[in-house]
Amino acid sequence: MKEKRISTYVLINTYGISSGTIDRLRKGKGITTAKIDDLCKILDCNVEDIIEYVKD
């Protein structure tokens, strides 16, 4: 988000990403693949730029 200069305010108010989704991302909780797809489109990035798999 920093590289693309898009704030959470813009994600919520311009693109309709819920504050709950932003909160879940910040806390490392799960989000749907649909939301990951939305974020990739908005930020023009790949999935691995947004999420990382960490084995338990």
Predicted model as a PDB file, atoms N, CA, C, CB and O in Angstrom, pLDDT in the B-factor column:
MODEL        1                                                                  
ATOM      1  N   MET A   1       0.823  -1.179   0.000  1.00 82.00           N  
ATOM      2  CA  MET A   1       0.000   0.000   0.000  1.00 82.00           C  
ATOM      3  C   MET A   1       0.872   1.249   0.000  1.00 82.00           C  
ATOM      4  CB  MET A   1      -0.939  -0.006   1.198  1.00 82.00           C  
ATOM      5  O   MET A   1       0.547   2.240  -0.654  1.00 82.00           O  
ATOM      6  N   LYS A   2       1.973   1.200   0.731  1.00 81.00           N  
ATOM      7  CA  LYS A   2       2.856   2.361   0.767  1.00 81.00           C  
ATOM      8  C   LYS A   2       3.432   2.644  -0.617  1.00 81.00           C  
ATOM      9  CB  LYS A   2       3.989   2.143   1.780  1.00 81.00           C  
ATOM     10  O   LYS A   2       3.491   3.793  -1.055  1.00 81.00           O  
ATOM     11  N   GLU A   3       3.859   1.572  -1.302  1.00 82.00           N  
ATOM     12  CA  GLU A   3       4.428   1.736  -2.640  1.00 82.00           C  
ATOM     13  C   GLU A   3       3.420   2.316  -3.624  1.00 82.00           C  
ATOM     14  CB  GLU A   3       4.939   0.402  -3.156  1.00 82.00           C  
ATOM     15  O   GLU A   3       3.784   3.106  -4.494  1.00 82.00           O  
ATOM     16  N   LYS A   4       2.175   1.935  -3.492  1.00 83.00           N  
ATOM     17  CA  LYS A   4       1.112   2.410  -4.387  1.00 83.00           C  
ATOM     18  C   LYS A   4       0.478   3.704  -3.889  1.00 83.00           C  
ATOM     19  CB  LYS A   4       0.037   1.341  -4.540  1.00 83.00           C  
ATOM     20  O   LYS A   4      -0.355   4.303  -4.569  1.00 83.00           O  
ATOM     21  N   ARG A   5       0.882   4.126  -2.695  1.00 88.00           N  
ATOM     22  CA  ARG A   5       0.365   5.351  -2.069  1.00 88.00           C  
ATOM     23  C   ARG A   5      -1.161   5.337  -1.946  1.00 88.00           C  
ATOM     24  CB  ARG A   5       0.804   6.575  -2.873  1.00 88.00           C  
ATOM     25  O   ARG A   5      -1.852   6.303  -2.268  1.00 88.00           O  
ATOM     26  N   ILE A   6      -1.647   4.190  -1.465  1.00 92.00           N  
ATOM     27  CA  ILE A   6      -3.083   4.025  -1.212  1.00 92.00           C  
ATOM     28  C   ILE A   6      -3.265   3.782   0.280  1.00 92.00           C  
ATOM     29  CB  ILE A   6      -3.693   2.842  -2.061  1.00 92.00           C  
ATOM     30  O   ILE A   6      -2.687   2.850   0.840  1.00 92.00           O  
ATOM     31  N   SER A   7      -4.058   4.613   0.911  1.00 93.00           N  
ATOM     32  CA  SER A   7      -4.282   4.500   2.351  1.00 93.00           C  
ATOM     33  C   SER A   7      -5.471   3.590   2.637  1.00 93.00           C  
ATOM     34  CB  SER A   7      -4.511   5.889   2.974  1.00 93.00           C  
ATOM     35  O   SER A   7      -6.243   3.252   1.740  1.00 93.00           O  
ATOM     36  N   THR A   8      -5.601   3.205   3.889  1.00 93.00           N  
ATOM     37  CA  THR A   8      -6.764   2.411   4.279  1.00 93.00           C  
ATOM     38  C   THR A   8      -8.037   3.228   4.088  1.00 93.00           C  
ATOM     39  CB  THR A   8      -6.640   1.937   5.746  1.00 93.00           C  
ATOM     40  O   THR A   8      -9.089   2.675   3.765  1.00 93.00           O  
ATOM     41  N   TYR A   9      -7.947   4.531   4.285  1.00 94.00           N  
ATOM     42  CA  TYR A   9      -9.102   5.419   4.063  1.00 94.00           C  
ATOM     43  C   TYR A   9      -9.597   5.296   2.621  1.00 94.00           C  
ATOM     44  CB  TYR A   9      -8.728   6.895   4.377  1.00 94.00           C  
ATOM     45  O   TYR A   9     -10.801   5.194   2.382  1.00 94.00           O  
ATOM     46  N   VAL A  10      -8.678   5.306   1.672  1.00 94.00           N  
ATOM     47  CA  VAL A  10      -9.042   5.186   0.256  1.00 94.00           C  
ATOM     48  C   VAL A  10      -9.619   3.803  -0.023  1.00 94.00           C  
ATOM     49  CB  VAL A  10      -7.815   5.449  -0.652  1.00 94.00           C  
ATOM     50  O   VAL A  10     -10.603   3.686  -0.754  1.00 94.00           O  
ATOM     51  N   LEU A  11      -9.029   2.758   0.543  1.00 94.00           N  
ATOM     52  CA  LEU A  11      -9.552   1.403   0.340  1.00 94.00           C  
ATOM     53  C   LEU A  11     -10.994   1.308   0.816  1.00 94.00           C  
ATOM     54  CB  LEU A  11      -8.683   0.370   1.077  1.00 94.00           C  
ATOM     55  O   LEU A  11     -11.838   0.703   0.154  1.00 94.00           O  
ATOM     56  N   ILE A  12     -11.266   1.902   1.956  1.00 95.00           N  
ATOM     57  CA  ILE A  12     -12.608   1.824   2.537  1.00 95.00           C  
ATOM     58  C   ILE A  12     -13.596   2.715   1.790  1.00 95.00           C  
ATOM     59  CB  ILE A  12     -12.569   2.218   4.013  1.00 95.00           C  
ATOM     60  O   ILE A  12     -14.675   2.260   1.410  1.00 95.00           O  
ATOM     61  N   ASN A  13     -13.240   3.962   1.579  1.00 96.00           N  
ATOM     62  CA  ASN A  13     -14.194   4.932   1.046  1.00 96.00           C  
ATOM     63  C   ASN A  13     -14.278   4.990  -0.476  1.00 96.00           C  
ATOM     64  CB  ASN A  13     -13.848   6.273   1.551  1.00 96.00           C  
ATOM     65  O   ASN A  13     -15.321   5.356  -1.018  1.00 96.00           O  
ATOM     66  N   THR A  14     -13.217   4.642  -1.163  1.00 95.00           N  
ATOM     67  CA  THR A  14     -13.241   4.683  -2.625  1.00 95.00           C  
ATOM     68  C   THR A  14     -13.543   3.313  -3.222  1.00 95.00           C  
ATOM     69  CB  THR A  14     -11.910   5.198  -3.159  1.00 95.00           C  
ATOM     70  O   THR A  14     -14.307   3.199  -4.181  1.00 95.00           O  
ATOM     71  N   TYR A  15     -12.936   2.271  -2.646  1.00 95.00           N  
ATOM     72  CA  TYR A  15     -13.049   0.936  -3.229  1.00 95.00           C  
ATOM     73  C   TYR A  15     -14.013   0.014  -2.500  1.00 95.00           C  
ATOM     74  CB  TYR A  15     -11.713   0.302  -3.265  1.00 95.00           C  
ATOM     75  O   TYR A  15     -14.264  -1.098  -2.966  1.00 95.00           O  
ATOM     76  N   GLY A  16     -14.555   0.444  -1.375  1.00 95.00           N  
ATOM     77  CA  GLY A  16     -15.554  -0.343  -0.671  1.00 95.00           C  
ATOM     78  C   GLY A  16     -15.025  -1.537   0.103  1.00 95.00           C  
ATOM     79  O   GLY A  16     -15.787  -2.446   0.432  1.00 95.00           O  
ATOM     80  N   ILE A  17     -13.727  -1.548   0.399  1.00 95.00           N  
ATOM     81  CA  ILE A  17     -13.174  -2.606   1.245  1.00 95.00           C  
ATOM     82  C   ILE A  17     -13.622  -2.299   2.681  1.00 95.00           C  
ATOM     83  CB  ILE A  17     -11.581  -2.691   1.127  1.00 95.00           C  
ATOM     84  O   ILE A  17     -13.476  -1.169   3.149  1.00 95.00           O  
ATOM     85  N   SER A  18     -14.154  -3.281   3.360  1.00 95.00           N  
ATOM     86  CA  SER A  18     -14.690  -3.024   4.703  1.00 95.00           C  
ATOM     87  C   SER A  18     -13.570  -2.806   5.717  1.00 95.00           C  
ATOM     88  CB  SER A  18     -15.582  -4.188   5.153  1.00 95.00           C  
ATOM     89  O   SER A  18     -12.462  -3.320   5.563  1.00 95.00           O  
ATOM     90  N   SER A  19     -13.880  -2.043   6.745  1.00 95.00           N  
ATOM     91  CA  SER A  19     -12.911  -1.821   7.819  1.00 95.00           C  
ATOM     92  C   SER A  19     -12.616  -3.140   8.532  1.00 95.00           C  
ATOM     93  CB  SER A  19     -13.437  -0.764   8.825  1.00 95.00           C  
ATOM     94  O   SER A  19     -11.523  -3.333   9.063  1.00 95.00           O  
ATOM     95  N   GLY A  20     -13.595  -4.044   8.541  1.00 95.00           N  
ATOM     96  CA  GLY A  20     -13.388  -5.370   9.131  1.00 95.00           C  
ATOM     97  C   GLY A  20     -12.326  -6.158   8.389  1.00 95.00           C  
ATOM     98  O   GLY A  20     -11.512  -6.844   9.007  1.00 95.00           O  
ATOM     99  N   THR A  21     -12.328  -6.065   7.069  1.00 94.00           N  
ATOM    100  CA  THR A  21     -11.308  -6.744   6.258  1.00 94.00           C  
ATOM    101  C   THR A  21      -9.937  -6.155   6.543  1.00 94.00           C  
ATOM    102  CB  THR A  21     -11.636  -6.631   4.751  1.00 94.00           C  
ATOM    103  O   THR A  21      -8.964  -6.896   6.685  1.00 94.00           O  
ATOM    104  N   ILE A  22      -9.848  -4.852   6.627  1.00 92.00           N  
ATOM    105  CA  ILE A  22      -8.578  -4.190   6.936  1.00 92.00           C  
ATOM    106  C   ILE A  22      -8.089  -4.635   8.312  1.00 92.00           C  
ATOM    107  CB  ILE A  22      -8.733  -2.643   6.887  1.00 92.00           C  
ATOM    108  O   ILE A  22      -6.905  -4.919   8.491  1.00 92.00           O  
ATOM    109  N   ASP A  23      -8.991  -4.697   9.272  1.00 95.00           N  
ATOM    110  CA  ASP A  23      -8.646  -5.128  10.628  1.00 95.00           C  
ATOM    111  C   ASP A  23      -8.145  -6.564  10.633  1.00 95.00           C  
ATOM    112  CB  ASP A  23      -9.854  -4.991  11.559  1.00 95.00           C  
ATOM    113  O   ASP A  23      -7.164  -6.878  11.307  1.00 95.00           O  
ATOM    114  N   ARG A  24      -8.812  -7.436   9.886  1.00 94.00           N  
ATOM    115  CA  ARG A  24      -8.391  -8.839   9.822  1.00 94.00           C  
ATOM    116  C   ARG A  24      -6.993  -8.958   9.211  1.00 94.00           C  
ATOM    117  CB  ARG A  24      -9.403  -9.669   9.002  1.00 94.00           C  
ATOM    118  O   ARG A  24      -6.188  -9.771   9.666  1.00 94.00           O  
ATOM    119  N   LEU A  25      -6.703  -8.167   8.199  1.00 87.00           N  
ATOM    120  CA  LEU A  25      -5.369  -8.185   7.600  1.00 87.00           C  
ATOM    121  C   LEU A  25      -4.308  -7.728   8.596  1.00 87.00           C  
ATOM    122  CB  LEU A  25      -5.334  -7.298   6.353  1.00 87.00           C  
ATOM    123  O   LEU A  25      -3.241  -8.333   8.694  1.00 87.00           O  
ATOM    124  N   ARG A  26      -4.596  -6.684   9.318  1.00 89.00           N  
ATOM    125  CA  ARG A  26      -3.648  -6.159  10.299  1.00 89.00           C  
ATOM    126  C   ARG A  26      -3.359  -7.162  11.404  1.00 89.00           C  
ATOM    127  CB  ARG A  26      -4.177  -4.872  10.902  1.00 89.00           C  
ATOM    128  O   ARG A  26      -2.242  -7.228  11.918  1.00 89.00           O  
ATOM    129  N   LYS A  27      -4.367  -7.942  11.765  1.00 91.00           N  
ATOM    130  CA  LYS A  27      -4.223  -8.912  12.856  1.00 91.00           C  
ATOM    131  C   LYS A  27      -3.766 -10.287  12.373  1.00 91.00           C  
ATOM    132  CB  LYS A  27      -5.534  -9.050  13.593  1.00 91.00           C  
ATOM    133  O   LYS A  27      -3.635 -11.215  13.171  1.00 91.00           O  
ATOM    134  N   GLY A  28      -3.526 -10.417  11.067  1.00 86.00           N  
ATOM    135  CA  GLY A  28      -3.045 -11.689  10.536  1.00 86.00           C  
ATOM    136  C   GLY A  28      -4.107 -12.767  10.479  1.00 86.00           C  
ATOM    137  O   GLY A  28      -3.789 -13.956  10.448  1.00 86.00           O  
ATOM    138  N   LYS A  29      -5.363 -12.361  10.466  1.00 90.00           N  
ATOM    139  CA  LYS A  29      -6.463 -13.321  10.387  1.00 90.00           C  
ATOM    140  C   LYS A  29      -6.831 -13.551   8.930  1.00 90.00           C  
ATOM    141  CB  LYS A  29      -7.692 -12.824  11.188  1.00 90.00           C  
ATOM    142  O   LYS A  29      -6.386 -12.821   8.044  1.00 90.00           O  
ATOM    143  N   GLY A  30      -7.642 -14.562   8.690  1.00 89.00           N  
ATOM    144  CA  GLY A  30      -8.022 -14.936   7.339  1.00 89.00           C  
ATOM    145  C   GLY A  30      -9.004 -13.982   6.688  1.00 89.00           C  
ATOM    146  O   GLY A  30      -9.845 -13.374   7.351  1.00 89.00           O  
ATOM    147  N   ILE A  31      -8.877 -13.865   5.380  1.00 91.00           N  
ATOM    148  CA  ILE A  31      -9.857 -13.143   4.562  1.00 91.00           C  
ATOM    149  C   ILE A  31     -10.181 -14.028   3.370  1.00 91.00           C  
ATOM    150  CB  ILE A  31      -9.315 -11.730   4.101  1.00 91.00           C  
ATOM    151  O   ILE A  31      -9.456 -14.980   3.082  1.00 91.00           O  
ATOM    152  N   THR A  32     -11.257 -13.718   2.684  1.00 94.00           N  
ATOM    153  CA  THR A  32     -11.668 -14.561   1.564  1.00 94.00           C  
ATOM    154  C   THR A  32     -10.764 -14.345   0.352  1.00 94.00           C  
ATOM    155  CB  THR A  32     -13.126 -14.276   1.191  1.00 94.00           C  
ATOM    156  O   THR A  32     -10.111 -13.311   0.210  1.00 94.00           O  
ATOM    157  N   THR A  33     -10.749 -15.343  -0.504  1.00 94.00           N  
ATOM    158  CA  THR A  33      -9.976 -15.210  -1.741  1.00 94.00           C  
ATOM    159  C   THR A  33     -10.563 -14.115  -2.625  1.00 94.00           C  
ATOM    160  CB  THR A  33      -9.940 -16.548  -2.504  1.00 94.00           C  
ATOM    161  O   THR A  33      -9.844 -13.492  -3.406  1.00 94.00           O  
ATOM    162  N   ALA A  34     -11.846 -13.884  -2.506  1.00 95.00           N  
ATOM    163  CA  ALA A  34     -12.469 -12.798  -3.276  1.00 95.00           C  
ATOM    164  C   ALA A  34     -11.893 -11.453  -2.846  1.00 95.00           C  
ATOM    165  CB  ALA A  34     -14.011 -12.806  -3.093  1.00 95.00           C  
ATOM    166  O   ALA A  34     -11.631 -10.596  -3.690  1.00 95.00           O  
ATOM    167  N   LYS A  35     -11.693 -11.256  -1.543  1.00 95.00           N  
ATOM    168  CA  LYS A  35     -11.110 -10.005  -1.050  1.00 95.00           C  
ATOM    169  C   LYS A  35      -9.654  -9.883  -1.466  1.00 95.00           C  
ATOM    170  CB  LYS A  35     -11.227  -9.920   0.475  1.00 95.00           C  
ATOM    171  O   LYS A  35      -9.191  -8.791  -1.797  1.00 95.00           O  
ATOM    172  N   ILE A  36      -8.931 -10.994  -1.452  1.00 94.00           N  
ATOM    173  CA  ILE A  36      -7.544 -10.978  -1.913  1.00 94.00           C  
ATOM    174  C   ILE A  36      -7.505 -10.568  -3.385  1.00 94.00           C  
ATOM    175  CB  ILE A  36      -6.873 -12.370  -1.710  1.00 94.00           C  
ATOM    176  O   ILE A  36      -6.661  -9.768  -3.788  1.00 94.00           O  
ATOM    177  N   ASP A  37      -8.407 -11.110  -4.174  1.00 96.00           N  
ATOM    178  CA  ASP A  37      -8.509 -10.755  -5.589  1.00 96.00           C  
ATOM    179  C   ASP A  37      -8.807  -9.266  -5.754  1.00 96.00           C  
ATOM    180  CB  ASP A  37      -9.599 -11.594  -6.276  1.00 96.00           C  
ATOM    181  O   ASP A  37      -8.192  -8.594  -6.582  1.00 96.00           O  
ATOM    182  N   ASP A  38      -9.751  -8.756  -4.967  1.00 95.00           N  
ATOM    183  CA  ASP A  38     -10.086  -7.329  -5.018  1.00 95.00           C  
ATOM    184  C   ASP A  38      -8.866  -6.468  -4.702  1.00 95.00           C  
ATOM    185  CB  ASP A  38     -11.224  -7.010  -4.034  1.00 95.00           C  
ATOM    186  O   ASP A  38      -8.583  -5.498  -5.405  1.00 95.00           O  
ATOM    187  N   LEU A  39      -8.155  -6.825  -3.653  1.00 94.00           N  
ATOM    188  CA  LEU A  39      -6.979  -6.052  -3.259  1.00 94.00           C  
ATOM    189  C   LEU A  39      -5.889  -6.092  -4.323  1.00 94.00           C  
ATOM    190  CB  LEU A  39      -6.429  -6.570  -1.940  1.00 94.00           C  
ATOM    191  O   LEU A  39      -5.230  -5.083  -4.575  1.00 94.00           O  
ATOM    192  N   CYS A  40      -5.695  -7.249  -4.947  1.00 95.00           N  
ATOM    193  CA  CYS A  40      -4.706  -7.366  -6.012  1.00 95.00           C  
ATOM    194  C   CYS A  40      -5.064  -6.467  -7.200  1.00 95.00           C  
ATOM    195  CB  CYS A  40      -4.590  -8.825  -6.468  1.00 95.00           C  
ATOM    196  O   CYS A  40      -4.189  -5.845  -7.802  1.00 95.00           O  
ATOM    197  N   LYS A  41      -6.341  -6.406  -7.526  1.00 95.00           N  
ATOM    198  CA  LYS A  41      -6.777  -5.530  -8.619  1.00 95.00           C  
ATOM    199  C   LYS A  41      -6.568  -4.065  -8.262  1.00 95.00           C  
ATOM    200  CB  LYS A  41      -8.252  -5.782  -8.952  1.00 95.00           C  
ATOM    201  O   LYS A  41      -6.065  -3.290  -9.076  1.00 95.00           O  
ATOM    202  N   ILE A  42      -6.952  -3.688  -7.052  1.00 94.00           N  
ATOM    203  CA  ILE A  42      -6.827  -2.295  -6.613  1.00 94.00           C  
ATOM    204  C   ILE A  42      -5.361  -1.871  -6.563  1.00 94.00           C  
ATOM    205  CB  ILE A  42      -7.481  -2.104  -5.232  1.00 94.00           C  
ATOM    206  O   ILE A  42      -5.001  -0.794  -7.039  1.00 94.00           O  
ATOM    207  N   LEU A  43      -4.519  -2.726  -5.983  1.00 94.00           N  
ATOM    208  CA  LEU A  43      -3.113  -2.387  -5.784  1.00 94.00           C  
ATOM    209  C   LEU A  43      -2.226  -2.767  -6.964  1.00 94.00           C  
ATOM    210  CB  LEU A  43      -2.605  -3.059  -4.548  1.00 94.00           C  
ATOM    211  O   LEU A  43      -1.029  -2.480  -6.966  1.00 94.00           O  
ATOM    212  N   ASP A  44      -2.824  -3.419  -7.977  1.00 94.00           N  
ATOM    213  CA  ASP A  44      -2.075  -3.870  -9.160  1.00 94.00           C  
ATOM    214  C   ASP A  44      -0.840  -4.674  -8.732  1.00 94.00           C  
ATOM    215  CB  ASP A  44      -1.651  -2.653 -10.037  1.00 94.00           C  
ATOM    216  O   ASP A  44       0.297  -4.335  -9.062  1.00 94.00           O  
ATOM    217  N   CYS A  45      -1.110  -5.753  -7.985  1.00 93.00           N  
ATOM    218  CA  CYS A  45      -0.027  -6.573  -7.467  1.00 93.00           C  
ATOM    219  C   CYS A  45      -0.396  -8.052  -7.550  1.00 93.00           C  
ATOM    220  CB  CYS A  45       0.303  -6.180  -6.018  1.00 93.00           C  
ATOM    221  O   CYS A  45      -1.494  -8.405  -7.981  1.00 93.00           O  
ATOM    222  N   ASN A  46       0.518  -8.897  -7.138  1.00 94.00           N  
ATOM    223  CA  ASN A  46       0.294 -10.336  -7.103  1.00 94.00           C  
ATOM    224  C   ASN A  46      -0.136 -10.766  -5.704  1.00 94.00           C  
ATOM    225  CB  ASN A  46       1.564 -11.096  -7.535  1.00 94.00           C  
ATOM    226  O   ASN A  46       0.060 -10.039  -4.731  1.00 94.00           O  
ATOM    227  N   VAL A  47      -0.721 -11.949  -5.618  1.00 93.00           N  
ATOM    228  CA  VAL A  47      -1.190 -12.485  -4.337  1.00 93.00           C  
ATOM    229  C   VAL A  47      -0.061 -12.526  -3.315  1.00 93.00           C  
ATOM    230  CB  VAL A  47      -1.779 -13.890  -4.526  1.00 93.00           C  
ATOM    231  O   VAL A  47      -0.261 -12.153  -2.159  1.00 93.00           O  
ATOM    232  N   GLU A  48       1.109 -12.968  -3.723  1.00 91.00           N  
ATOM    233  CA  GLU A  48       2.226 -13.101  -2.786  1.00 91.00           C  
ATOM    234  C   GLU A  48       2.720 -11.749  -2.261  1.00 91.00           C  
ATOM    235  CB  GLU A  48       3.372 -13.836  -3.455  1.00 91.00           C  
ATOM    236  O   GLU A  48       3.479 -11.705  -1.293  1.00 91.00           O  
ATOM    237  N   ASP A  49       2.306 -10.670  -2.877  1.00 89.00           N  
ATOM    238  CA  ASP A  49       2.628  -9.343  -2.363  1.00 89.00           C  
ATOM    239  C   ASP A  49       1.740  -8.976  -1.171  1.00 89.00           C  
ATOM    240  CB  ASP A  49       2.479  -8.298  -3.471  1.00 89.00           C  
ATOM    241  O   ASP A  49       2.069  -8.080  -0.394  1.00 89.00           O  
ATOM    242  N   ILE A  50       0.616  -9.676  -1.036  1.00 84.00           N  
ATOM    243  CA  ILE A  50      -0.349  -9.368   0.018  1.00 84.00           C  
ATOM    244  C   ILE A  50      -0.304 -10.372   1.153  1.00 84.00           C  
ATOM    245  CB  ILE A  50      -1.741  -9.316  -0.553  1.00 84.00           C  
ATOM    246  O   ILE A  50      -0.381 -10.001   2.324  1.00 84.00           O  
ATOM    247  N   ILE A  51      -0.178 -11.656   0.802  1.00 83.00           N  
ATOM    248  CA  ILE A  51      -0.227 -12.690   1.840  1.00 83.00           C  
ATOM    249  C   ILE A  51       1.022 -13.562   1.811  1.00 83.00           C  
ATOM    250  CB  ILE A  51      -1.474 -13.558   1.668  1.00 83.00           C  
ATOM    251  O   ILE A  51       1.730 -13.647   0.808  1.00 83.00           O  
ATOM    252  N   GLU A  52       1.261 -14.201   2.939  1.00 84.00           N  
ATOM    253  CA  GLU A  52       2.378 -15.124   3.080  1.00 84.00           C  
ATOM    254  C   GLU A  52       1.873 -16.343   3.838  1.00 84.00           C  
ATOM    255  CB  GLU A  52       3.593 -14.454   3.815  1.00 84.00           C  
ATOM    256  O   GLU A  52       1.201 -16.207   4.860  1.00 84.00           O  
ATOM    257  N   TYR A  53       2.191 -17.521   3.348  1.00 83.00           N  
ATOM    258  CA  TYR A  53       1.811 -18.747   4.050  1.00 83.00           C  
ATOM    259  C   TYR A  53       2.862 -19.060   5.103  1.00 83.00           C  
ATOM    260  CB  TYR A  53       1.652 -19.937   3.059  1.00 83.00           C  
ATOM    261  O   TYR A  53       4.053 -19.131   4.799  1.00 83.00           O  
ATOM    262  N   VAL A  54       2.420 -19.247   6.338  1.00 83.00           N  
ATOM    263  CA  VAL A  54       3.313 -19.619   7.428  1.00 83.00           C  
ATOM    264  C   VAL A  54       2.779 -20.909   8.020  1.00 83.00           C  
ATOM    265  CB  VAL A  54       3.420 -18.486   8.514  1.00 83.00           C  
ATOM    266  O   VAL A  54       1.670 -20.949   8.553  1.00 83.00           O  
ATOM    267  N   LYS A  55       3.571 -21.957   7.922  1.00 88.00           N  
ATOM    268  CA  LYS A  55       3.155 -23.251   8.445  1.00 88.00           C  
ATOM    269  C   LYS A  55       3.112 -23.217   9.971  1.00 88.00           C  
ATOM    270  CB  LYS A  55       4.104 -24.361   7.957  1.00 88.00           C  
ATOM    271  O   LYS A  55       4.008 -22.670  10.615  1.00 88.00           O  
ATOM    272  N   ASP A  56       2.065 -23.804  10.539  1.00 81.00           N  
ATOM    273  CA  ASP A  56       1.913 -23.832  11.996  1.00 81.00           C  
ATOM    274  C   ASP A  56       3.006 -24.636  12.658  1.00 81.00           C  
ATOM    275  CB  ASP A  56       0.562 -24.400  12.377  1.00 81.00           C  
ATOM    276  O   ASP A  56       3.026 -24.760  13.883  1.00 81.00           O  
TER     277      ASP A  56                                                      
ENDMDL                                                                          
END                                                                             
